[in-house]
Amino acid sequence: MEKDETSLAAFPTDASCGPAETAATLIEDVRRGLVRDPAAARAAAVRLVTLLTLSGATEGTRGGLAPWQKRRVDRHLRRSLHRPLRLEELAEQAALSVSHFARAFKDSFGATPHSYITGLRLQRAQRLMLTTGEPLSQIALACGLANQAHLSKLFRRWFGETPSAWRRRNLTAQSVTPATVSSPRNPS
């Protein structure tokens, strides 16, 4: 049998293309093969099923925290932002070792625990700046930061402006339209 670009024999079996491209190619091979070569179409269908089975089996099992662990850790973090948090304490919430927890946390949340906690603290600071008249020093302490300077340094790094400038701008904008608390961008 002569190989042409439409035959299954010409199909690349290496990992040079992603699963979606591979699946699309296999589907096209099955469609074309049904008319010209039913045996080749069957082989392509088997490969497609194998591809889909393998990619589906690994999606939910590759590291990360279990859903119950993720919910429990996130709930604990949000309740405890006002005080210093230690990695050991968070790992205990998920019943994991510290090193395994740190890797699983990053897989699940997309950021290191420190970076994620900093983001939560800054979001809380934004909410407090919009909803209370408290001075920034009190807001910093309520968010678990050491002092106003610490809040200002982190806030400027994550949002590109000082907390007082952000507060002024958003309180002014809020009188026109309700301002929303923006998600911090991770500076790293």
Phi, psi and chi 1 to 4 in degrees:
 res  aa     phi    psi   chi1   chi2   chi3   chi4
   1 MET       -  131.8 -178.9  171.0  110.0      -
   2 GLU   -83.3  137.8 -173.9  178.4  -82.2      -
   3 LYS   -85.2  130.9  -67.5 -177.8 -175.2  178.7
   4 ASP  -128.9  176.0   65.5    3.3      -      -
   5 GLU   -68.9  -11.3   68.1  -91.6    0.0      -
   6 THR   -99.6   -6.2   59.3      -      -      -
   7 SER   -82.7  157.9   74.4      -      -      -
   8 LEU   -66.1  -28.9  -81.1  177.6      -      -
   9 ALA   -63.4  -26.8      -      -      -      -
  10 ALA   -82.6   -6.9      -      -      -      -
  11 PHE   -70.5  127.8  178.2   72.8      -      -
  12 PRO   -72.2  133.0   23.8  -29.5      -      -
  13 THR  -100.7    2.5   55.4      -      -      -
  14 ASP   -81.0  176.8   64.7    1.1      -      -
  15 ALA   -96.4   31.0      -      -      -      -
  16 SER   -73.0  -21.7   63.8      -      -      -
  17 CYS  -118.2  158.9   55.2      -      -      -
  18 GLY   -75.8  172.7      -      -      -      -
  19 PRO   -60.6  -37.5  -16.7   23.7      -      -
  20 ALA   -66.2  -43.9      -      -      -      -
  21 GLU   -66.3  -40.8  -66.3   85.6    6.7      -
  22 THR   -62.4  -44.8  -55.5      -      -      -
  23 ALA   -62.9  -43.1      -      -      -      -
  24 ALA   -61.9  -42.2      -      -      -      -
  25 THR   -63.9  -43.4  -55.7      -      -      -
  26 LEU   -65.1  -39.4  -73.8  171.4      -      -
  27 ILE   -62.4  -43.5  -70.6  169.9      -      -
  28 GLU   -63.4  -40.4 -174.2   59.2   28.3      -
  29 ASP   -63.2  -40.5  -75.4  -12.1      -      -
  30 VAL   -63.0  -45.5  169.7      -      -      -
  31 ARG   -60.5  -47.7 -171.8 -174.0   64.3   73.0
  32 ARG   -68.4  -38.6  -80.3 -167.1  -53.5 -103.1
  33 GLY   -70.2  -24.8      -      -      -      -
  34 LEU   -58.6  -35.4  -74.5  175.0      -      -
  35 VAL   -82.5  -47.9  175.5      -      -      -
  36 ARG   -93.4  -39.1  -70.9 -172.3  -71.8  167.7
  37 ASP  -145.8   86.7 -170.8   -1.7      -      -
  38 PRO   -58.0  -33.3  -21.5   30.4      -      -
  39 ALA   -67.1  -40.9      -      -      -      -
  40 ALA   -68.4  -36.0      -      -      -      -
  41 ALA   -64.7  -40.7      -      -      -      -
  42 ARG   -63.3  -42.4 -175.8  179.5 -170.2  -69.4
  43 ALA   -62.8  -41.0      -      -      -      -
  44 ALA   -66.1  -38.2      -      -      -      -
  45 ALA   -64.7  -40.8      -      -      -      -
  46 VAL   -63.0  -43.4  168.1      -      -      -
  47 ARG   -63.9  -38.1  -72.7  174.3   55.3 -165.6
  48 LEU   -63.9  -45.6  178.1   62.2      -      -
  49 VAL   -61.7  -42.0  168.1      -      -      -
  50 THR   -61.8  -45.0  -57.0      -      -      -
  51 LEU   -59.9  -47.4  172.1   74.1      -      -
  52 LEU   -67.2  -36.9  -65.0  174.4      -      -
  53 THR   -66.8  -45.1  -56.6      -      -      -
  54 LEU   -67.5  -43.0  -69.1  176.4      -      -
  55 SER   -69.7  -33.8   65.5      -      -      -
  56 GLY   -71.8  -31.9      -      -      -      -
  57 ALA   -72.6  -28.6      -      -      -      -
  58 THR   -93.4  -14.4   58.8      -      -      -
  59 GLU   -61.5  -48.6  -80.8  177.0   10.7      -
  60 GLY   -87.1   -7.0      -      -      -      -
  61 THR  -111.1    2.9   58.1      -      -      -
  62 ARG   -89.6   83.4  -69.5 -157.8   80.0 -133.6
  63 GLY    69.9 -168.9      -      -      -      -
  64 GLY    82.4  172.6      -      -      -      -
  65 LEU   -88.7  150.3  -61.8  170.6      -      -
  66 ALA   -66.7  155.3      -      -      -      -
  67 PRO   -53.1  -40.6  -27.4   34.5      -      -
  68 TRP   -66.9  -35.9   70.8  -92.1      -      -
  69 GLN   -68.1  -42.0  -69.0  170.6  -44.4      -
  70 LYS   -62.3  -46.4 -170.8  173.8  176.7 -179.9
  71 ARG   -62.2  -43.7  -78.3 -170.2  -53.0  -88.6
  72 ARG   -65.5  -43.9 -172.1  172.2 -178.8 -176.7
  73 VAL   -66.3  -45.2  167.9      -      -      -
  74 ASP   -62.4  -42.8 -166.2   48.8      -      -
  75 ARG   -61.7  -43.0 -170.9  177.5  -30.7  120.2
  76 HIS   -63.6  -43.3 -179.1   73.9      -      -
  77 LEU   -59.6  -49.1  -75.3  172.3      -      -
  78 ARG   -65.0  -30.9  -69.2  174.9 -170.4  -83.1
  79 ARG   -78.6  -20.4  -72.4 -179.6 -177.7  163.6
  80 SER  -115.0   14.8  -54.1      -      -      -
  81 LEU   -63.1  -22.5  -75.6  177.9      -      -
  82 HIS   -73.4   -8.3   63.5  -79.3      -      -
  83 ARG  -132.9  165.3   62.5 -179.1 -178.8   78.9
  84 PRO   -62.6  140.5  -20.0   29.9      -      -
  85 LEU  -118.7  135.0  -68.3  163.0      -      -
  86 ARG  -107.6  147.9  -58.4 -159.2   40.4   90.3
  87 LEU   -61.8  -35.0 -158.2   52.3      -      -
  88 GLU   -60.9  -40.4  -67.5   83.3    5.0      -
  89 GLU   -64.7  -40.9  172.9 -173.8  -12.5      -
  90 LEU   -70.2  -40.6  -61.0  176.8      -      -
  91 ALA   -62.1  -36.8      -      -      -      -
  92 GLU   -63.3  -36.9 -169.9  176.7  -66.0      -
  93 GLN   -60.7  -33.1  -69.6  -68.0  -44.6      -
  94 ALA   -97.1   -0.9      -      -      -      -
  95 ALA    58.5   47.2      -      -      -      -
  96 LEU  -131.6  162.9  -63.9  172.1      -      -
  97 SER   -70.3  160.4   70.7      -      -      -
  98 VAL   -62.1  -45.5  173.6      -      -      -
  99 SER   -66.7  -42.8   60.2      -      -      -
 100 HIS   -66.0  -40.1 -176.6   73.5      -      -
 101 PHE   -61.1  -45.0  172.5   77.1      -      -
 102 ALA   -60.0  -43.1      -      -      -      -
 103 ARG   -66.5  -46.3  -90.0 -169.1  -49.7  -82.7
 104 ALA   -65.2  -37.6      -      -      -      -
 105 PHE   -60.9  -46.6 -172.9   96.4      -      -
 106 LYS   -64.0  -39.0 -173.5  168.0 -176.4 -178.6
 107 ASP   -63.3  -39.8  -73.0  -15.0      -      -
 108 SER   -80.1  -42.0  -64.9      -      -      -
 109 PHE  -100.2  -11.8  -71.8   91.5      -      -
 110 GLY    77.4   10.6      -      -      -      -
 111 ALA  -152.9  160.1      -      -      -      -
 112 THR   -68.8  159.0   62.7      -      -      -
 113 PRO   -55.8  -42.8  -27.3   34.6      -      -
 114 HIS   -61.4  -46.1 -179.6  -95.7      -      -
 115 SER   -65.4  -41.8 -175.4      -      -      -
 116 TYR   -64.3  -43.1 -174.8   76.9      -      -
 117 ILE   -64.6  -41.9  -68.9  167.3      -      -
 118 THR   -59.8  -43.5  -59.5      -      -      -
 119 GLY   -60.9  -43.0      -      -      -      -
 120 LEU   -63.1  -41.4  -71.8  177.5      -      -
 121 ARG   -64.6  -40.2  -73.6 -176.5  165.1  146.3
 122 LEU   -70.3  -35.8  -68.3  174.1      -      -
 123 GLN   -63.4  -42.6  -75.9  177.9  -12.0      -
 124 ARG   -63.1  -41.4  178.4  174.5  -77.6  177.9
 125 ALA   -60.6  -42.1      -      -      -      -
 126 GLN   -60.2  -45.6  -75.4 -178.8  -44.1      -
 127 ARG   -60.1  -44.8 -117.0 -174.3  -24.3  -86.6
 128 LEU   -66.7  -35.9  -69.4  172.8      -      -
 129 MET   -65.2  -31.9  -76.2 -171.8  -83.4      -
 130 LEU   -84.9  -28.7  -68.7  177.3      -      -
 131 THR  -103.9  -11.1   58.4      -      -      -
 132 THR  -129.6  165.0   68.5      -      -      -
 133 GLY  -101.6   14.2      -      -      -      -
 134 GLU   -61.8  147.2  -68.4  -71.0  -34.6      -
 135 PRO   -68.0  156.8   14.6  -20.2      -      -
 136 LEU   -59.9  -31.2  -68.5  177.0      -      -
 137 SER   -63.6  -40.2   58.6      -      -      -
 138 GLN   -71.2  -37.6  -70.3  -59.1  -44.8      -
 139 ILE   -63.8  -41.9  -70.0  174.6      -      -
 140 ALA   -58.4  -46.6      -      -      -      -
 141 LEU   -65.5  -39.1  -65.6  175.8      -      -
 142 ALA   -66.3  -22.3      -      -      -      -
 143 CYS   -96.2    4.5  -65.7      -      -      -
 144 GLY    83.9   15.7      -      -      -      -
 145 LEU   -94.6  156.8  -59.1  171.2      -      -
 146 ALA   -65.7  -43.0      -      -      -      -
 147 ASN  -166.1 -177.7   51.9   36.0      -      -
 148 GLN   -64.2  -36.4 -177.2  177.5  -14.5      -
 149 ALA   -62.8  -39.7      -      -      -      -
 150 HIS   -62.6  -45.7 -170.0 -159.6      -      -
 151 LEU   -58.9  -47.7  171.2   63.7      -      -
 152 SER   -62.3  -42.5  -65.6      -      -      -
 153 LYS   -63.3  -49.2  176.8 -179.1  164.6 -171.3
 154 LEU   -65.4  -43.8  -70.8  174.2      -      -
 155 PHE   -60.8  -45.2 -156.3   92.9      -      -
 156 ARG   -65.0  -39.3 -168.4  174.0   23.5 -104.5
 157 ARG   -65.7  -41.1 -174.4  179.9  -62.2  156.6
 158 TRP   -84.5  -36.1  -76.9   59.7      -      -
 159 PHE  -112.6  -10.0  -63.5  109.7      -      -
 160 GLY    81.0    9.8      -      -      -      -
 161 GLU  -152.8  163.4   63.6 -177.1  -35.2      -
 162 THR   -74.4  157.1   64.1      -      -      -
 163 PRO   -59.8  -40.1  -17.9   25.2      -      -
 164 SER   -67.2  -38.5   55.9      -      -      -
 165 ALA   -66.2  -42.0      -      -      -      -
 166 TRP   -62.6  -43.8 -176.1   89.5      -      -
 167 ARG   -62.4  -47.3 -173.1 -177.0 -140.1  179.5
 168 ARG   -58.4  -48.6 -109.5 -170.2  -35.5  -84.8
 169 ARG   -62.3  -43.2 -175.8  174.1   52.5   80.7
 170 ASN   -78.5  -31.1  -76.9  -74.3      -      -
 171 LEU   -69.5  -35.4  -75.4  177.4      -      -
 172 THR   -67.6  -44.2  -55.0      -      -      -
 173 ALA   -66.9  -30.2      -      -      -      -
 174 GLN   -68.1  -30.2 -166.5  173.9   35.0      -
 175 SER   -68.3  -24.0   62.7      -      -      -
 176 VAL   -90.0  -54.9  178.1      -      -      -
 177 THR  -139.0  151.5   60.1      -      -      -
 178 PRO   -63.7  125.3  -13.0   21.0      -      -
 179 ALA   -82.4  148.5      -      -      -      -
 180 THR  -108.5  153.3   57.7      -      -      -
 181 VAL   -76.1  122.2  174.3      -      -      -
 182 SER   -84.5  151.2   58.2      -      -      -
 183 SER   -77.9  134.5  -66.7      -      -      -
 184 PRO   -71.2  148.2   21.4  -27.6      -      -
 185 ARG   -94.3  139.8   59.6  176.9  173.9   78.8
 186 ASN   -76.3  120.7 -168.2  -19.8      -      -
 187 PRO   -73.2  -12.1   29.1  -33.9      -      -
 188 SER   -81.0      -   48.3      -      -      -
